[in-house]
Amino acid sequence: MPALTLVSFDACPYVQRAAILLQEQGRPYDIRYIDLRRKPDWFLAISPNGLVPVLQVDETPIFESTVILEYLDETAETGRLLPADPLERARQRMWISYIAGVMSAGWRVQAARDEAGARAVVTELRTHFAELAKNLPDSGPLWGGETLTMVDVAIAPILQRFAWAEALEPTLGLFDGLPRIQAWRDALLARPSLTASIVPDLEQRSARMLHALHSWVARDVG
Ligand SMILES: N[C@@H](CCC(=O)N[C@@H](CS)C(=O)NCC(=O)O)C(=O)O
């Protein structure tokens, strides 16, 4: 098996997707953190758009989190998450693509500098959640019922950040009246892979980082 190194910024939810899948697969990997404000030359040489994550597979870099997820899945010895059936695979990819909008709105709600701005993004996000909820199965909390899918891996980091945002500002109401999304979030957050995919104090550090950026949800963080 090739040596895997995940090039990371520790607060990045896109990196976390890859870390979750590696943890779920029980696959050994190294992690190399960089400072995004001072990107080293070796990093810019392997990341043409200057973004993390990059997965180094021996000497070969792969960038773009969804591409990394697919590579990791295709090279798993057992327990692949993407289905063999092309139509089912297309459906998972389609929803992973839909989640890109949730990811970007997720950052905007955390970073909004005033209440009106944050609440406007909440309204947008709740529309996305309602759409996703319609497609969650009756058979269990995950996208595949009881079975983990690639859609679950793709959305887990941002659901975790929403849970943190709600802890900072309980009146946000992101999940109000959306029991399926709440159950999905809780089932994902309970997985050991989620805990193992981040540094232990990330919730507190993220809150301080948002506070320093004058985020409304993190306005009272000390
Ligand atoms: N579409 C990319 C998005 C990755 C991304 O936005 N990464 C952020 C950190 S969370 C980044 O590297 N930002 C560097 C910068 O903006 O200079 C992916 O899925 O891998």
The ligand as an SDF file (V2000), in Angstrom:
LIG
                    3D

 20 19  0  0  0  0  0  0  0  0999 V2000
  -13.2370   22.6020   -3.1140 N   0  0  0  0  0  0  0  0  0  0  0  0
  -12.1260   22.4350   -2.2110 C   0  0  0  0  0  0  0  0  0  0  0  0
  -12.2580   23.4640   -1.1240 C   0  0  0  0  0  0  0  0  0  0  0  0
  -11.0630   23.4370   -0.1630 C   0  0  0  0  0  0  0  0  0  0  0  0
  -10.9360   24.7350    0.6420 C   0  0  0  0  0  0  0  0  0  0  0  0
  -11.7010   25.6990    0.4730 O   0  0  0  0  0  0  0  0  0  0  0  0
   -9.9280   24.7680    1.5370 N   0  0  0  0  0  0  0  0  0  0  0  0
   -9.6440   25.9940    2.2750 C   0  0  0  0  0  0  0  0  0  0  0  0
   -9.4750   25.7070    3.7600 C   0  0  0  0  0  0  0  0  0  0  0  0
  -10.9270   25.0540    4.5070 S   0  0  0  0  0  0  0  0  0  0  0  0
   -8.2940   26.5370    1.8240 C   0  0  0  0  0  0  0  0  0  0  0  0
   -7.3890   25.7830    1.5600 O   0  0  0  0  0  0  0  0  0  0  0  0
   -8.1580   27.8600    1.7470 N   0  0  0  0  0  0  0  0  0  0  0  0
   -6.9060   28.4490    1.3920 C   0  0  0  0  0  0  0  0  0  0  0  0
   -7.0660   29.8470    0.9550 C   0  0  0  0  0  0  0  0  0  0  0  0
   -8.2020   30.2950    0.8500 O   0  0  0  0  0  0  0  0  0  0  0  0
   -6.0620   30.5010    0.7090 O   0  0  0  0  0  0  0  0  0  0  0  0
  -12.1250   21.0140   -1.6660 C   0  0  0  0  0  0  0  0  0  0  0  0
  -13.2160   20.4390   -1.5470 O   0  0  0  0  0  0  0  0  0  0  0  0
  -11.0420   20.4560   -1.4180 O   0  0  0  0  0  0  0  0  0  0  0  0
  1  2  1  0
  2  3  1  0
  2 18  1  0
  3  4  1  0
  4  5  1  0
  5  6  2  0
  5  7  1  0
  7  8  1  0
  8  9  1  0
  8 11  1  0
  9 10  1  0
 11 12  2  0
 11 13  1  0
 13 14  1  0
 14 15  1  0
 15 16  2  0
 15 17  1  0
 18 19  2  0
 18 20  1  0
M  END
$$$$
